[in-house]
Amino acid sequence: MKASKPPQEGYASFGSWQTWYRVTGDLQNGLTPLVILHGGPGCTYDSVDAFRDVAASGRAIVQFDHLGSGFSTRLEDKPSSFWSVELYLEELNNLLDHLRISEDYALLGHSWGGALASEHAVLTPAGLRALIIANAPADMRTWQAETLGLREALPEGVLQTLIGHEQAGTLHSAEYVQASQVYFERHVCRLRPWPEEVVRIFSRGCCATTMESVPQRARNFPLLSNLQDWSVVERLPRIKVPSLLISGRYDEATPVVVKPYLDNVPNIRWALFENSSHMPHIEERVACMGTVVSFLDECL
């Protein structure tokens, strides 16, 4: 079945701000729509744009830019204290109400978006029907420790180049960018060459922060300064809906990172993509979309 309507774009008023969204498919066709949460913090909807493929199954897909990024209100003058998990949960609920789907929807979050999706799900909202957590942490300290370990496992020359430029503050040098690329091509997207959409994502600076120090990342994306001790692990047993975990064999979201979901979310399923890292929805696009569609068709 093909998506019967062309994509529709719009803005949902969120207080005095605006959340940009795009709907692919028909929200009124009787099938539970799938809402997509992108990663970052600071990325945009196009980092998970591939999930629009799910609309070919007949199910409407909702994608949007979180407040502070993309086409949504940017608010670059706000202090770090303004940015919080609660703010983004309120924005999500506002969008669900705006689209009139708050009583019936499924949720998929990638990376930071997966963490946010889990925060939403542990509140047991009545309208949530299914949850998909893709390549996401459940505990920020675990995530930082694991990504640091992956970085330290890089070839010695690459690691020393990274350290040298970070100490010198020359993060925009060609040598530093080239060294960072070694990490990205191992643990973020393993396709060669990168598809245009991945090049576009990195050119906008959405993912390039992975290799920066935590203080530098926090300056670019203030929410991160409020997430140093973030964890949802102890609350995961509250999730009551059918759940799917997605990760890649070479993912920066390592098995240690995603294990809390497997251990604590009741009856969660795990789809591990053997030829992927952090972007199975791009690296193994057809297989990943098939997994998502099959899961949703079975449980909804």
N, C-alpha and C positions, 0 to 999 in steps of 0.2 A: 504494500500500500504506500502511495506517495503522500507527502505532506500536501494538503489540498489548498493551502493558502500561501501566498508569498510572505516572506518575513515582514513583520510589522515592528517598527521602532517607535519609542516614545519616552516620556519622562514621567516619573512618579514624584509628586511633591513630598518632601520629607522635611517637615518644618519649613524653614525658609530656604531649604536646599533642594536639589534635584538629583534623582537617581535615574540614570539612563538605562534602558532595557531594550531587548529585542526578543520577540516571540516568533519562533519558526513553527508553523503548524496551526491547528485550530484548537483553541482552549475550550471550545464548547462542543467537542465531538464525543464526549462521554468517556474518553480515556484519561486517566490520571496524568497530568502534565509533570514533566521533570524540570526542576529548577537547578541551575548550575551555579556553583560558587567558585570563582577563580582564586588563584593563589597569590603569593607575594609575601607579606602585604605590599601592595603597590603595583602588582600586575594589572592586566585588563582582561576583558572578556575573551579577547582573541587568543590568549594563552590556552584556552580550553574550547576554542571555536570548533574544533573537530567534532565535539559532541552534538553539533547540529545534525550530524548524520543520523542520529537516533530518530529524528522526526520522520525519516523515510518509513519507519514502522507504523506511522499513523499517530504517534504520541507527540503532543506539542512540547517544545523545548523553550525554556525561558533562560536567557543569559542576560547579565547586567554587569556594569562597572560599579564596584564598591565606591562609596563616598570617599573622595580624596584621590580618585584615579580615573583615567580615561575620559569619557564624555560626561561623567557625573561631576557635581560641584567639587572643586579641587581643595579649597580651604587651606591654602599653604601657609596662612598666617596663624594657624591654631597651635597652641602649645602642646607638648607631648601628653599632658594630663587630659586633654580633650579626647584623645584616641583610646578606645577601649573595646573589649569584646562586647560589652553591653550595647555600645553604640551600633555596632554592626548587626547584632541580633535585632535591635529595634528597626534598623533599616530593612532587614530581610522581612520582618513581620509587616512593615509598612507596605513593601512591594507586594507581598502576598495579598494583603487587603485591597490594594489598588487594582490588582488584576482579578480580584474576586475568586481566588483559588485557595484561600486559607483553610477551607474545609476539606480539601482533597488535593494533595500534591505529594510528589516524591522529591528527594533532595540528593544531589551529588556535589561533593566538594573535593577539589584537587589541591593537594599540598596545604598551605595555610587555609584554603577554603574548606578542606576536609576537617581541619581542626575546628573551624567555625561551625561546620555542619554538625559535628559531634556535640558542640556546646548547645546548639539548637535542639538536637534530638534528646539530650538528657533532661530537658524540660518537659518532655512527653506532650508536645502539642497535639491536640485532638485531630487535626487535619493531616498530619504526617503519616503517609502510608508505607514508605520504604526509604532506606538510607543507603547511599553508596559513598564510601570513604576511599579516596584515591590518593596514594603516595603521600600520606599525611602523618605528622607526628601526633602523639597523644600527650607528650611531656616535652617541654622545651629544653630542659637540661639534657635529656637523653638525645634529642635531636642534635644539639650543639656538640655533644661528646662524640657522636657517631660521625658527623660530617667532618669534625676535626681529625678523627682517625682516618677517614678516607683521604683527606688532604695530606696527612703525614705519610700515607702509603704511596704518594706520587713519586716518580723518579727523583733522586736526590737533587739533580741540577734544577729541575722544575721547582721543587719546593724552596730551594735557596733563592731562586729568582723571585718567587713570590714574597718571601720574607724580606729580602733586600729592598724591594720596591715599597713594601708596606712600611718599613722603617724609615725610608726616605720620603714617603708621602707622594711617590710618583706612580699613582695607581692608573693613570691614563697613558702611560708609556706603552709603545708597541710591544716591548719585550714582556711587560707584565700581562697585557691582554693575551698575548700568545701563550704564555705559561698558564694563565687561567683557563684557556681553551682546552688544555689537556684534561683538566678536571671535568669541565662541562661535557666533553666528548666521551668520558668514561661513565659519568653518573647522572647526567641530565638528559642528553639526547645522543644516542649512539649511531644514528643514521649518518651515512656519508654519501654525498654532501648533505648538509642540513637542508630540509625543505624551506621554501621561501617564508612560511609562517614562523618558523623557529628563528630564522635570521631577523625577521621583523620584530619579534618579541625581544630579542637581545639588543637590537639596535635602539630600542626605546628604553633600555636600561632596566627592564622589568626583572630580569633574572640575574643580571651581572653582579648583584650584591652578594651572591652566594659566597664568594671568595673574600669578601671584605671582613674586617673585624666587626665584632658586635657593636662597639661604639659608633663606628662609621655607618653601619647599616641603620642603627637607630637614628642617626642624624638624617638619613635619607627617608626613612619610614618610621616616624615617631612611635607608632603603635608597638614596635619591637622593644622599646625601652620599658614598656609595661608588661612584657610577656616573659621576662627572664625566669620567673618562677612559675610560669603557667603550667598547669597540668589538669587534665580531665579524667585521669586514670581511675580515681576512686569513685567517680560518678558514672562511669560507663555501664555498670549493670542496670542502670535505670532505663536504658534504651529498650523499647518494647516492640519495635517494628522490624520486619525482615531487613537484614543488613548484608551488604557485600563489601569486602575489602579488596582493593586493587593495588598491586605493587609490581615492580620490575625486579628481575634477578640482580641487576647492577645498580639499583636505585640508591640515591642518597637517603631515601627513606628505607634504611636497612631493615632486615628481619628483627633486629633489636628494637628499632624505632616503632614498627607496626605491631609488635607482639602484644602490647597492652590491649589493643582492639580484639585480637584473637582470644586472649585470655579472659576478657571481661564483658564483651558484648554478647548477650545470649544468642546462641545459634547462628553466629555470623559465618558467612562463607568467605573463602579466600581464593582469589584469582591471581596467580603469580605468572607474569609474562616473562618467559625465559629469554627473549631477545631484546628486552627493554631495560631502560633505567628509570628516569623520573617521568617520562612522558609516553606510557604505553598507548595512550589515545592518539599519538602521532607515530610512534615507532612501530607499533603493531596495530594500526588503525582499524583494519577490518575485523581482526580477531577481538579487539577490545570492544568495539561497538556491538559485535555479536553477543559478547558476554553480557553487556549491559542490557541489551534488548531482551535476551533470554531470561535474565533475572527478573526484569520488570514484568514481562509477560506472564511469568510463572507465579509471581506473588501478588500481582494487582488484578 
